[in-house]
Every structure is written in C-alpha cells, then in structure tokens.
C-alpha cells in the first residue's frame, strides 16, 4: 500500500510561527462520580450516573485522497476505510478472523471458499448481502473503472483475464448462492486468500449508492457504509469526525463514541498538539512523530517501536531520458548512505534496505543484500558508464530532481541524499515537493524523475513487495519499468505449491529487479508511536493496521 507518513464541538486553531494546524478542543466535561446520589427520603440511590460519551482525538497528516474501497491506494484513505467499512474477514494479531462473514468453509483442493454472512446492515438500513460483495468485486475488476488495486483480486478465477480485457465478467469465479452466501473459486491455491478478503479493495460498497452517485465517497453525507463507525463530518483539509454506528452488527463492543481527526500536515505541529494534550495518539497511521522529538521521547521512555512490514524507496521514472539509463540508476542507489541516514536523520531503529523484501519475510535478507551500503567506488563506476551511454562529459552535466510529498521528515531525508549525491558523485540535485494527492498524481502520470514512496505489505507474503512491478501498466508500478523474465517468474511463483521452490523463484525475480534498479530501496520501516496512558488497545500490527473498534479510553 502506498504510504504517507478534525472541528470537534469547539475548534481550536493552533498557529506556530511558520506552520498552521487545526486542533481539536481538549476541554472535557468532567463527571463527578465521587458523590453519591440520594432520594428525597435520604436513602442511597441505586441509580448509576450516566457515563460520559467517550471521545478519542487523533490526527492525519493529509486529506484522504479517496474513501472508496475500490479506488483507494494510500494508507490515509485505507485507515478511514478500515474503520467505516468491513470486509468478510479482518486481521487480528496477524490472523484473519471473521468479520462480515459469520463463518467460512474451504474445499479440500483449497480452490473454493464459501462464506456465510452475518445479519448486518448498511447505515441506510439495507441488509448487507452476498450480492453486495459480488457487485463490488466485479466493479473493481471492470477495466472501465481503472482500479489500481484490481490485481489484489487476481487469485479469483477469471479475474486477471477480465481486468486485462481478455475475459468476461460472466466467467469470474464469484457465485452468489443466496442472499447470505457467496462462493469464490480461485485459479490456484492461494495460502493468503483469507488475508486478501480482509484488505480494503475486497470490502463491499453499496450498489444503489454507487449507481446513483459515482462520486458518493467524496462527502460525509453521501457515504453509506457497513463498519463500526460512520463518517458524520468531513471538512476538507480541516477535520473528520467518526461516530459509532448504531446499525453495526457488533456495536455493543465498540467502546469509543466519537473519534475526532484533525488534518495537520506539519509533523512539528502534530507533536505540539500531542504535547498540549490535544490529541491522544501519534504515529502511523495517525500522523508522524517529528524527527526532532525522537531523542527526547527515547530518553523519557515513552517512544514505542514496533515491527513494521514496509519499505521506504526512491522510485525512478524509467521513461525519463536520464532515468532510463540503468547505470545511472545504480549509481544513485549505491551511493546512498543508509546507515548514516538512519543514525543521523530518521533515528527510528530502521534497517538499511539492500533488497526489496524486508528481512523479516522468511527466506529473504540472508544474502546480506544485492549491493553494499554507501558503495561510493562502485557507484562512480556505474556513473561513468552511464554518462558515456548518455553522451555526457561529466557528472556536472547531470541535473536530477527528487520529488516528495510535503513533509518535514521526507524533506530531511531528501536533503541528506541530495548532499550525498552532490558530494560523492558531483551531481546537481534539485528538490521538489507537493501536497499528497497532487504528489500521487505526479507519480501515477510519470511526471517526475526520482520520487520517494513507501510501501506497506498488503498481506504477509513477499509477493506483495514484488507484484506491483510485474508490468508497467500495474497501477502501483509508477516507474514505467517492466521485464519479461521478471513477469514470467512472478507468474511461475503463483502456481508453485512448494514453499521453498516458490521462495527461490521470488528471490530470482528480486535479483532481476535489483540488477536493473527501477527502485532504490532505502530502509525497512519500524512503527513508531506514542499514546496517552488512558488509551488502550491502540497498538499497530505488523502491517500498520489499527482497528478503532478495539480501542478504549479509561480516564
């Protein structure tokens, strides 16, 4: 998943000297529970005082680009979707558990999954049906809808053919057995298929709403959802308010009544809000801890560091004249001082990335990477070869622009790498930043040279880090690069049943990618967060997911 690191009852506008941020009101009405109520006869009352509604105050670093399960590609949008919609399954402690599905069965040949749905409702009162899932999945796969994440559904029989224009929607392995039963047939056994049904792109959306208003997901009052929360307020680029859904099937176990989410771009402003008790949690996927605060938080013991299955990359636009040269790309990748970047800039116990798949994934990372970190001599040899191929006399003839979405952290990383490329390779490097949605459009349209992007695993498998580069037309590729041998290996890995052989195939594919270097891996993520002592149940899993349904406040 593409990664980017609310007005409540009363809105507080926090202004710093050079940065502005919208803050939520930190005032709360206190309920006095120390005195006991009495009746007019003087006897003690057995009536409990009404409990105060629980509010959680959070922050996003940017406006969610799309709150449509079939169109969203980034973590901010996904975080919203995960809490107002619900799929067949959900992820808990790394395992797929029943959500909208009450139960499921898997055939002996591991090809057919049959899901029985709960008696659940949409926020407009309509029942959630098997047809809702079937309609939503077919909509995602319909090439006319240009869903960048359609490939998530490719394990389903006929899905890839339909999405790529060589098959029909009538041939999909999706069958509505009855109102509460849906049957899914796969092309080949897919061990992580249950995890895929817990991913946002396989969430249902309301058919009638989609057909009546193609832009239903752009405003709070037109969104019909089926999750634990409803989006009741959305001031664009200002704030969002989530309210506990009365129609949700498991509403009794949703503990927070209101979630207020401010939209604040500056990490330092987010940190100031946390320090001022205006927000209750800070860290992925609800804002980012400012780099300058890390040493302080480590010293006072409040910084939490969790494993995170993700990677920070610099992508290269291989359709650009300079970036089309593999030797130039290799020179840039090899001359990044990853260890120095982590020690001096990010300071979050990240790992230098010398390959595309995190070391925590079984079978990967044991080769110590495909290149050496900060290999300046090797980089200079590649640079010399690349300059010759481009007909350039010296590194000074190169001018490269590094693009990133507006963020103090991304800017600091870019400046560190800019300095390294200039001092070690003699290359002129410009920096360019843009707001998150504008930036995503630049990458999708290949309107850049070098661009930063993170990727968080969509499911617990190495394939999620490699699949997006299977073809240049993959919606998450953003580099213009493709390689026939690489594509063939990925297809082979899908049908290989032996785990060891499959890992070997994926390692071979990763080696091809690292040899041509359409992407420079920089570091593997860790999940850094801080929270107030009264917040419980808000611990991100290895994929960065936080279900607000499981969060509570105990003041």
C-alpha positions in Angstrom: 0.0 0.0 0.0 1.2 3.5 -0.9 2.3 5.0 2.4 2.2 8.6 3.7 3.7 9.3 7.0 -11.0 17.2 12.8 -13.6 20.7 14.1 -15.0 19.0 17.2 -17.6 20.6 19.4 -15.3 23.6 19.6 -12.4 24.1 17.1 -9.0 25.3 18.3 -6.7 26.7 15.7 -3.1 26.1 16.6 -0.7 28.5 14.9 3.0 28.2 15.0 5.4 30.9 13.7 5.5 29.4 10.2 3.1 26.5 10.2 -0.6 26.2 10.8 -2.5 23.3 12.1 -6.1 22.6 13.0 -6.5 21.3 16.6 -9.4 19.7 18.4 -10.8 21.1 21.6 -9.0 19.4 24.5 -11.7 20.6 27.1 -13.8 17.9 28.5 -16.8 18.0 30.8 -15.9 16.1 34.0 -18.5 13.9 35.6 -18.3 13.9 39.4 -18.6 10.3 40.5 -17.3 10.9 44.0 -20.6 12.0 45.5 -23.5 9.5 45.8 -27.0 10.5 44.6 -29.8 10.4 47.2 -33.5 10.2 47.1 -35.8 12.7 48.9 -36.2 10.2 51.7 -32.5 10.4 52.4 -31.7 6.8 51.4 -28.9 6.0 49.0 -30.0 5.7 45.3 -29.1 2.6 43.3 -29.2 4.5 40.1 -25.8 4.7 38.4 -24.8 8.1 37.0 -24.9 8.3 33.2 -21.5 7.6 31.7 -19.9 10.3 29.7 -19.6 9.6 26.0 -16.0 8.6 25.1 -14.1 10.7 22.6 -10.7 9.9 21.0 -8.7 12.7 19.4 -6.3 11.9 16.6 -4.6 13.4 13.6 -4.0 12.8 9.9 -1.0 14.2 8.0 -3.1 14.8 4.9 -6.6 14.8 3.4 -7.6 11.2 2.5 -7.4 11.2 -1.3 -10.3 8.6 -1.8 -12.6 6.9 0.7 -13.8 4.4 -1.9 -12.7 0.8 -1.2 -12.2 0.1 -4.9 -10.2 3.2 -5.6 -8.1 4.0 -2.6 -4.3 3.2 -2.8 -2.8 5.0 0.2 -2.6 4.5 3.9 -4.5 7.6 5.0 -7.5 6.6 2.9 -7.2 3.0 3.9 -7.2 3.9 7.6 -10.5 5.6 7.1 -12.0 2.8 5.0 -10.9 0.1 7.6 -13.0 1.8 10.3 -16.1 2.7 8.4 -16.4 -0.3 6.1 -15.9 -4.0 6.9 -14.9 -7.0 4.7 -15.6 -10.7 5.0 -12.6 -11.1 7.3 -10.5 -8.8 9.5 -6.9 -9.1 10.7 -6.3 -9.6 14.4 -2.8 -10.3 15.8 -1.7 -11.3 12.4 -4.5 -13.8 11.8 -7.6 -13.5 9.5 -10.7 -13.5 11.7 -14.4 -13.5 10.7 -15.9 -10.0 10.3 -18.9 -9.5 8.0 -18.6 -13.3 7.4 -20.0 -15.3 10.3 -18.3 -18.5 9.1 -16.5 -19.9 6.1 -15.5 -23.3 4.5 -12.6 -24.2 2.3 -12.7 -27.1 -0.1 -10.3 -30.0 0.1 -8.5 -28.8 -3.0 -8.1 -25.3 -1.5 -9.7 -23.7 -4.5 -13.3 -22.9 -3.3 -14.1 -20.7 -0.4 -17.7 -20.4 0.8 -18.6 -17.6 3.1 -21.8 -17.2 5.2 -22.6 -13.6 6.1 -23.9 -12.3 9.3 -27.2 -10.4 9.7 -25.6 -7.0 9.2 -26.9 -3.7 7.8 -25.7 -0.7 5.9 -26.0 2.7 7.5 -29.1 3.4 5.4 -30.8 0.3 6.9 -30.4 -2.0 3.9 -29.1 -5.5 4.7 -25.6 -6.4 3.7 -25.9 -9.2 1.2 -23.7 -11.6 -0.8 -24.7 -9.6 -3.9 -23.0 -6.5 -2.4 -19.7 -8.3 -2.3 -20.1 -9.8 -5.8 -21.1 -6.4 -7.3 -18.2 -4.6 -5.6 -15.6 -7.1 -6.7 -16.8 -7.1 -10.3 -16.8 -3.3 -10.2 -13.1 -3.3 -9.1 -12.1 -5.8 -11.8 -14.0 -4.0 -14.6 -11.2 -2.3 -16.5 -13.5 0.7 -17.2 -13.2 1.7 -13.5 -9.4 1.8 -13.5 -9.0 0.4 -10.0 -5.2 0.5 -9.3 -5.6 -2.3 -6.8 -7.6 -4.7 -9.1 -4.7 -7.1 -9.1 -5.4 -7.9 -5.4 -8.3 -10.0 -6.7 -6.3 -11.9 -9.4 -6.3 -15.1 -7.4 -10.0 -15.4 -8.2 -10.7 -17.5 -11.3 -11.0 -15.3 -14.4 -10.2 -12.1 -12.5 -7.0 -11.2 -14.3 -8.4 -12.0 -17.7 -11.5 -9.9 -17.1 -9.4 -7.0 -15.7 -6.9 -7.0 -18.6 -9.6 -7.2 -21.3 -9.2 -10.8 -22.4 -12.0 -12.3 -20.4 -15.6 -11.7 -19.4 -17.2 -10.8 -16.0 -19.5 -13.7 -16.6 -16.6 -16.1 -16.2 -15.5 -14.9 -12.8 -15.2 -17.5 -10.0 -17.7 -15.5 -7.9 -21.1 -17.1 -7.2 -24.0 -15.7 -5.1 -25.5 -18.8 -3.7 -28.2 -17.0 -1.7 -28.7 -13.6 0.0 -26.2 -14.6 2.8 -23.8 -17.0 1.0 -21.1 -16.2 -1.5 -18.8 -18.8 -3.1 -15.4 -17.9 -4.5 -13.3 -20.2 -6.8 -9.6 -19.5 -7.2 -7.3 -20.1 -10.2 -4.8 -21.8 -8.0 -4.5 -22.4 -4.2 -3.6 -19.1 -2.6 -2.4 -19.5 1.1 -3.1 -15.9 1.9 -6.5 -15.5 0.3 -8.3 -15.1 3.6 -5.9 -12.2 4.3 -6.9 -10.6 1.0 -10.6 -10.6 2.0 -9.5 -8.5 5.0 -7.9 -5.9 2.6 -9.8 -2.8 1.7 -10.1 -3.5 -2.1 -12.2 -6.5 -1.3 -14.6 -4.6 1.1 -18.1 -4.2 -0.2 -19.7 -0.9 -1.1 -23.4 -0.2 -1.5 -24.6 -0.9 -5.1 -27.6 1.5 -5.1 -25.4 4.4 -3.8 -22.6 3.7 -6.4 -25.2 3.6 -9.3 -27.0 6.7 -8.1 -23.9 8.9 -7.5 -20.5 7.9 -8.9 -18.8 10.5 -6.5 -20.6 9.2 -3.4 -17.4 8.8 -1.4 -16.4 12.5 -1.7 -18.6 13.9 1.1 -19.6 12.6 4.5 -23.4 12.9 4.0 -23.4 10.7 0.9 -21.3 7.8 2.2 -23.2 4.6 3.0 -21.0 2.1 4.9 -21.2 -1.1 6.9 -18.4 -0.7 9.5 -18.2 0.1 13.2 -18.1 3.8 12.6 -19.8 6.3 10.3 -18.2 9.4 8.8 -20.5 12.1 10.1 -18.4 15.2 9.4 -15.7 16.0 6.8 -14.4 19.5 6.5 -12.0 19.0 3.6 -8.4 19.7 4.6 -9.7 20.5 8.1 -11.1 17.6 10.0 -13.1 14.4 10.0 -15.5 13.1 12.7 -16.3 9.4 13.1 -19.3 8.4 15.1 -20.1 4.9 16.5 -22.6 3.2 14.1 -25.8 2.2 15.7 -26.5 -0.2 12.7 -23.2 -2.1 13.1 -23.8 -5.8 14.0 -21.2 -5.7 16.8 -21.9 -2.1 18.1 -22.1 -3.4 21.7 -18.4 -4.0 21.6 -17.4 -0.6 20.1 -16.2 1.4 23.0 -15.4 4.9 21.6 -18.4 7.0 20.8 -16.7 9.7 18.7 -13.3 9.9 17.0 -12.2 13.4 16.1 -9.4 13.6 13.5 -7.6 16.8 12.7 -5.8 17.2 9.4 -2.4 18.7 10.1 0.4 18.5 7.6 3.4 19.6 9.8 4.9 16.9 12.0 6.2 19.5 14.4 2.6 20.9 14.7 1.3 17.4 15.3 3.9 16.9 18.0 2.9 20.2 19.6 -0.7 19.1 19.7 0.3 15.9 21.4 2.4 17.7 24.0 -0.6 20.1 24.6 -2.9 17.1 25.2 -5.0 18.0 22.1 -4.5 14.5 20.6 -4.3 11.2 22.3 -2.0 9.2 20.0 0.7 10.0 17.4 2.2 7.6 14.9 1.4 5.5 11.9 -1.2 5.7 10.6 -2.4 8.7 12.6 0.3 11.3 12.0 4.0 11.1 12.4 6.4 11.8 15.3 8.6 14.7 14.4 12.3 13.8 14.0 13.5 16.4 16.4 11.3 14.8 19.2 12.7 11.3 18.9 15.7 11.7 21.2 13.5 13.3 23.9 10.9 10.5 23.6 13.6 7.8 23.8 15.1 9.4 26.8 11.8 9.6 28.7 10.8 6.1 27.8 7.5 7.0 26.0 8.5 6.0 22.5 7.1 2.7 21.3 8.9 0.9 18.5 7.1 -2.0 16.8 8.0 -4.2 13.8 6.5 -2.9 10.5 6.4 -4.8 7.3 7.2 -1.9 4.9 9.9 -0.2 2.9 11.0 3.4 2.1 12.0 3.7 -1.5 13.2 6.1 -4.1 11.5 5.2 -7.4 13.0 6.1 -10.8 10.9 7.2 -13.7 12.4 4.9 -16.4 10.6 6.7 -19.2 12.7 9.9 -18.4 15.8 10.2 -20.7 18.3 10.2 -17.8 16.5 7.7 -15.5 16.0 5.3 -18.4 19.7 4.5 -18.0 20.2 1.6 -15.6 23.8 2.5 -14.8 22.7 6.0 -13.7 20.0 4.4 -11.5 22.5 2.0 -10.0 25.0 4.8 -9.3 22.3 6.8 -7.4 21.1 3.7 -5.5 24.6 2.5 -4.4 25.7 6.0 -3.3 23.0 6.4 -0.6 24.4 6.1 3.0 21.5 4.3 4.5 23.2 3.6 7.9 24.1 7.3 8.2 20.6 8.3 7.2 19.1 6.1 10.0 21.6 7.2 12.6 21.5 10.9 12.0 18.1 11.6 10.4 15.3 9.0 10.9 16.6 7.7 14.3 13.8 5.1 14.5 15.8 1.8 14.6 15.0 1.2 10.9 17.1 -1.3 8.9 19.1 -0.4 5.8 17.3 -1.9 2.8 19.6 -3.7 0.4 16.7 -5.5 -1.4 13.0 -5.1 -1.9 11.6 -7.6 0.5 12.1 -7.0 4.3 14.4 -9.3 6.1 11.6 -10.4 8.4 9.9 -12.3 5.5 11.0 -15.9 5.5 13.8 -16.7 3.1 14.8 -13.1 2.4 17.6 -11.0 3.7 20.0 -13.9 4.3 22.1 -12.9 1.3 23.1 -9.6 3.1 21.6 -7.6 0.2 22.3 -7.3 -3.5 24.8 -4.4 -3.1 26.9 -2.7 -0.4 25.5 0.3 1.5 27.3 3.6 0.6 29.4 1.9 -2.1 30.8 5.1 -3.5 33.5 3.4 -5.6 31.0 1.1 -7.2 28.6 4.0 -7.7 31.3 6.0 -9.5 32.0 3.2 -12.0 28.3 2.9 -12.8 28.1 6.7 -13.1 31.0 6.8 -15.6 29.4 4.1 -17.7 26.0 5.8 -17.6 27.4 9.2 -18.6 29.2 7.7 -21.6 26.0 6.0 -22.7 24.1 9.3 -22.4 26.8 11.2 -24.3 27.6 13.4 -21.3 31.1 14.6 -20.5 30.9 14.9 -16.7 28.6 14.5 -13.7 28.1 18.3 -13.7 26.1 17.8 -16.9 23.5 15.9 -15.0 20.7 17.7 -13.2 18.3 15.5 -11.3 15.1 16.5 -9.5 14.0 14.5 -6.4 10.3 14.8 -5.7 8.4 14.0 -2.4 5.1 14.8 -0.7 5.2 17.7 1.7 6.6 16.6 5.0 9.4 17.7 7.3 10.7 14.1 7.5 10.7 13.5 3.8 12.4 16.8 3.2 15.1 15.9 5.7 15.7 12.6 4.1 15.8 14.2 0.6 18.3 16.8 1.8 20.6 14.1 3.2 20.5 12.1 0.0 20.9 15.3 -2.1 24.0 16.2 -0.2 25.5 12.7 -0.6 24.8 12.6 -4.4 26.4 16.1 -4.8 29.5 15.5 -2.7 30.2 11.9 -3.7 29.1 11.9 -7.4 29.2 15.6 -8.3 25.6 15.6 -9.5 23.4 18.7 -9.3 20.2 17.7 -7.4 17.0 19.8 -7.1 14.2 19.1 -4.6 10.5 19.4 -5.4 7.6 18.8 -3.0 3.8 18.7 -3.4 0.7 18.0 -1.4 -0.1 14.3 -1.0 -2.9 13.9 -3.7 -1.0 16.1 -6.2 2.1 14.1 -5.5 0.4 10.8 -6.1 -0.9 12.1 -9.4 2.6 13.1 -10.4 3.9 9.6 -9.7 1.0 7.9 -11.5 1.4 10.1 -14.5 5.2 9.6 -14.6 5.7 13.3 -14.2 8.9 13.1 -12.1 12.5 11.8 -12.3 13.2 10.5 -8.8 10.3 10.2 -6.3 10.0 8.9 -2.8 7.3 6.4 -1.8 6.8 3.9 1.0 5.2 0.6 0.6 3.4 -1.3 3.4 2.7 -5.0 2.9 -0.9 -5.6 1.9 -0.7 -9.2 3.2 2.0 -11.3 4.9 3.9 -12.6 1.8 7.0 -11.5 -0.2 4.8 -11.3 -3.3 3.2 -8.1 -2.1 6.5 -6.3 -2.4 7.3 -7.6 -5.9 3.9 -7.9 -7.7 3.4 -4.2 -8.4 6.3 -4.2 -10.8 5.0 -7.2 -12.9 4.1 -4.9 -15.7 4.5 -1.2 -16.5 0.7 -0.9 -16.6 0.2 -2.1 -13.0 -1.5 0.8 -11.2 1.0 0.7 -8.3 4.2 0.5 -10.5 4.8 4.2 -11.1 8.2 3.6 -12.7 7.4 2.6 -16.3 9.7 -0.4 -15.9 8.9 -3.9 -16.8 11.0 -7.0 -17.6 9.7 -10.1 -19.4 11.8 -12.5 -17.3 10.6 -10.8 -14.1 7.0 -11.1 -15.2 7.4 -14.8 -16.0 8.9 -15.5 -12.7 6.1 -13.9 -10.8 3.5 -15.9 -12.8 5.5 -19.0 -12.0 5.5 -18.2 -8.3 1.7 -18.0 -8.2 1.3 -21.6 -9.3 4.3 -23.1 -7.4 2.9 -25.1 -4.5 6.2 -26.0 -2.8 7.1 -23.1 -0.4 10.9 -23.5 -0.7 10.8 -23.6 -4.5 8.4 -20.6 -4.5 10.7 -18.6 -2.3 13.6 -19.4 -4.7 11.6 -18.1 -7.7 10.7 -14.9 -5.9 14.4 -14.4 -4.9 15.3 -14.8 -8.6 12.8 -12.2 -9.5 14.0 -9.8 -6.8 17.6 -10.2 -8.2 16.5 -9.1 -11.6 14.9 -6.1 -10.2 17.9 -5.1 -8.1 20.1 -5.6 -11.2 18.1 -3.1 -13.3 17.2 -0.9 -10.2 13.9 0.8 -11.2 13.6 1.4 -7.5 16.3 2.2 -4.9 15.4 0.6 -1.6 16.5 2.8 1.3 15.3 1.4 4.6 12.8 -1.0 6.1 10.3 0.6 8.4 9.7 0.4 12.1 6.4 1.6 13.5 7.0 4.5 15.9 4.1 5.7 18.1 3.3 7.4 21.4 0.0 7.4 23.2 -1.6 8.8 26.4 -1.7 6.5 29.3 -5.5 6.3 29.3 -5.7 5.0 25.7 -5.7 1.2 25.5 -5.9 -1.3 22.6 -4.2 1.1 20.1 -1.2 -0.9 19.1 -0.5 -1.2 15.3 0.1 -4.7 13.9 3.0 -5.6 11.6 1.1 -4.1 8.6 0.4 -0.9 10.5 -3.3 -1.6 10.9 -5.2 -0.2 13.9 -8.9 -1.1 14.4 -10.5 1.7 16.3 -13.2 -0.8 17.2 -10.8 -2.3 19.7 -9.6 1.0 21.3 -10.8 2.2 24.7 -10.3 5.2 26.9 -10.0 4.7 30.7 -9.7 8.1 32.5 
